[in-house]
Amino acid sequence: MSTSGQTIKVAAIQAAPICFDLKSSLKKLTELTHTAASAGAQLICFPEGFLSAYPWRYAFDATIGTREPRGREWYRRYYESSISVESEEFEVLKACARDNAVILSVGIIEKDGGTLYCTAVLIGTTGELLSRHRKLIPTAAERLVWGRGAGDGLGVVSTEFGKIGGLICWENYMPAARMALYQQGIEIYIAPNADDLPAWTSTMRHIAKEGRCFVISVNSFVRVSDFPEDYPPFRAESHDKNPKGEPWQKDDILNHGGSCIVGPLGEFVEGGEPAWDREEVVCVDLRMGELVEARMDFDPVGSYSRPDIFTLTVDTKPGLNVAFKG
């Protein structure tokens, strides 16, 4: 179904979860979704790791050659506050989308077996799971606590609001991964992330212009007070210090946000300029006809491609270790 004549209202939820508390984080997500839906949002996006923590400044007491008991205990707490797609808690997510008649994109810490994954799920207006994408390459120390995704999650879904997909945080610096999404005709590109560096905004604008798609960059706004009081990096005796070189205080900011929404020519959509240093629901209208207009002079997998010279192969098999036959 063509969406070129439609205008879609979308929302990027710049907020923090109740870190390491899945039940309270689900409650907050439900409330924020209702608020955005009441404002007319049809597609509502949450940041990376919203259920229920991006573990700021903590590598779970691991160093090369050594792991400490305290770190293992906190990893267990992290695991217990994560979410499985086959769980009662995930049914709450599905009901939230269904009850508000919205498409919901949520960054979760997904537990599967003994491994955690940084995952983005897309849930449809009737509560069905449309897609699940696990981060292909966790960044830096993330690799200790998150497993790697596989090609089966590198997809774009056709919905009543357009073709939707995306990548998580620094996956967006992987040209081949972006190209795989462009080839599938992505129209609304969702980028849940935890990057508040100034260069990130330039990346989002580049991707929108390169892919001739709308880009929703959704980040958290996080303070020390969003974490449990006994969270190791922020305890008074911790060697970790704030940017002033002093012990962390409850009001200190860990992530300044910067969520924004960009049009297919690389310019911010009206009302979609970066939001800094506050919780905010960034809500804008996307005029889907702009996608066709933008591709008049550039289509990365059409008029401006050379498949006779360049090719890309994507293995879409799931990342299973054992295949049983019989």
BELMOCOR-V124762 format. One record per residue. N is the residue number from 1. RES is the residue in one small letter. OMEGA is omega in degrees with one decimal (* if undefined). Layout:
n={N;N}
res={RES;RES}
omega={OMEGA;OMEGA}
This chain:
n={1;2;3;4;5;6;7;8;9;10;11;12;13;14;15;16;17;18;19;20;21;22;23;24;25;26;27;28;29;30;31;32;33;34;35;36;37;38;39;40;41;42;43;44;45;46;47;48;49;50;51;52;53;54;55;56;57;58;59;60;61;62;63;64;65;66;67;68;69;70;71;72;73;74;75;76;77;78;79;80;81;82;83;84;85;86;87;88;89;90;91;92;93;94;95;96;97;98;99;100;101;102;103;104;105;106;107;108;109;110;111;112;113;114;115;116;117;118;119;120;121;122;123;124;125;126;127;128;129;130;131;132;133;134;135;136;137;138;139;140;141;142;143;144;145;146;147;148;149;150;151;152;153;154;155;156;157;158;159;160;161;162;163;164;165;166;167;168;169;170;171;172;173;174;175;176;177;178;179;180;181;182;183;184;185;186;187;188;189;190;191;192;193;194;195;196;197;198;199;200;201;202;203;204;205;206;207;208;209;210;211;212;213;214;215;216;217;218;219;220;221;222;223;224;225;226;227;228;229;230;231;232;233;234;235;236;237;238;239;240;241;242;243;244;245;246;247;248;249;250;251;252;253;254;255;256;257;258;259;260;261;262;263;264;265;266;267;268;269;270;271;272;273;274;275;276;277;278;279;280;281;282;283;284;285;286;287;288;289;290;291;292;293;294;295;296;297;298;299;300;301;302;303;304;305;306;307;308;309;310;311;312;313;314;315;316;317;318;319;320;321;322;323;324;325;326}
res={m;s;t;s;g;q;t;i;k;v;a;a;i;q;a;a;p;i;c;f;d;l;k;s;s;l;k;k;l;t;e;l;t;h;t;a;a;s;a;g;a;q;l;i;c;f;p;e;g;f;l;s;a;y;p;w;r;y;a;f;d;a;t;i;g;t;r;e;p;r;g;r;e;w;y;r;r;y;y;e;s;s;i;s;v;e;s;e;e;f;e;v;l;k;a;c;a;r;d;n;a;v;i;l;s;v;g;i;i;e;k;d;g;g;t;l;y;c;t;a;v;l;i;g;t;t;g;e;l;l;s;r;h;r;k;l;i;p;t;a;a;e;r;l;v;w;g;r;g;a;g;d;g;l;g;v;v;s;t;e;f;g;k;i;g;g;l;i;c;w;e;n;y;m;p;a;a;r;m;a;l;y;q;q;g;i;e;i;y;i;a;p;n;a;d;d;l;p;a;w;t;s;t;m;r;h;i;a;k;e;g;r;c;f;v;i;s;v;n;s;f;v;r;v;s;d;f;p;e;d;y;p;p;f;r;a;e;s;h;d;k;n;p;k;g;e;p;w;q;k;d;d;i;l;n;h;g;g;s;c;i;v;g;p;l;g;e;f;v;e;g;g;e;p;a;w;d;r;e;e;v;v;c;v;d;l;r;m;g;e;l;v;e;a;r;m;d;f;d;p;v;g;s;y;s;r;p;d;i;f;t;l;t;v;d;t;k;p;g;l;n;v;a;f;k;g}
omega={179.5;176.5;-170.7;179.4;-175.0;164.7;-176.2;175.7;-178.3;-179.6;170.9;-175.6;179.0;-176.6;176.9;171.3;167.2;-164.4;-179.5;179.5;-174.2;-177.4;-179.3;178.3;175.6;178.0;179.7;177.8;-179.9;179.9;-179.6;176.9;179.2;178.7;-178.8;179.1;178.5;176.4;175.9;-178.2;178.9;175.2;-174.1;-171.1;177.1;-173.4;174.6;172.9;-176.6;174.0;-9.4;168.1;158.8;-168.6;-174.0;168.2;-178.5;176.0;175.0;173.4;178.1;169.7;-179.0;178.5;-174.7;169.1;-176.2;-180.0;-179.7;179.3;177.7;178.3;179.6;174.2;176.5;178.3;178.1;178.7;-177.8;179.0;175.9;-171.1;174.4;178.6;175.6;-176.0;175.9;-179.7;179.1;175.4;175.4;176.6;-178.7;178.0;178.8;177.5;-177.2;-176.0;179.7;179.8;-179.8;164.9;-174.3;174.2;-174.4;170.3;-178.4;164.6;-172.2;174.1;-179.8;-172.1;179.2;-173.6;172.5;176.3;170.5;-166.3;170.1;177.9;177.2;-176.0;-174.0;-174.5;176.8;175.3;-179.7;175.7;-177.5;-179.5;175.7;-179.6;175.8;-179.2;-174.5;-178.9;171.0;-172.4;173.2;-174.3;174.3;-175.0;178.2;-170.2;-179.8;172.4;-179.3;176.9;-179.1;-175.0;-179.7;178.8;-175.1;-173.6;176.0;-174.8;173.4;-179.6;177.7;179.8;179.5;-179.2;-169.3;174.8;177.2;178.3;-174.0;172.4;-170.4;166.7;-177.5;174.1;179.6;-174.9;-177.9;178.3;177.3;-178.2;178.3;178.0;178.1;-177.2;179.6;173.7;-177.3;179.5;175.8;-172.4;-176.9;-177.1;172.5;-172.0;175.6;-174.1;177.8;177.1;-177.0;-177.3;-177.6;179.7;176.9;177.3;-178.8;179.2;177.9;-178.6;179.1;-178.4;179.2;-176.4;-175.8;-178.9;169.9;178.4;174.8;177.1;-175.6;-177.8;176.4;162.9;-167.8;172.2;175.4;-177.0;176.9;-179.2;175.7;-176.9;-178.1;178.7;-166.4;-174.4;-171.8;174.7;-173.1;-176.9;-178.2;175.0;-179.6;-178.2;177.5;-176.0;177.6;-177.8;-177.1;175.3;-178.6;175.5;-174.9;-176.8;179.8;-178.2;176.6;-178.8;-174.1;177.6;-176.6;179.0;-177.5;179.3;-169.4;177.8;-171.6;170.4;174.6;178.4;177.4;172.6;179.1;-177.1;-176.2;178.2;-176.5;177.2;-174.7;167.6;176.0;167.6;-178.6;169.0;179.4;-171.8;-176.1;173.8;174.2;175.8;-168.7;177.2;179.0;179.4;178.9;-180.0;-177.1;-176.3;177.5;-174.7;-179.8;173.4;-171.1;178.0;179.4;-173.9;-179.0;177.7;177.3;-179.2;175.5;-179.9;-174.8;175.1;178.8;177.1;179.9;177.0;-175.5;176.4;174.7;-177.2;179.6;179.2;-174.0;174.3;-178.7;178.9;179.3;*}
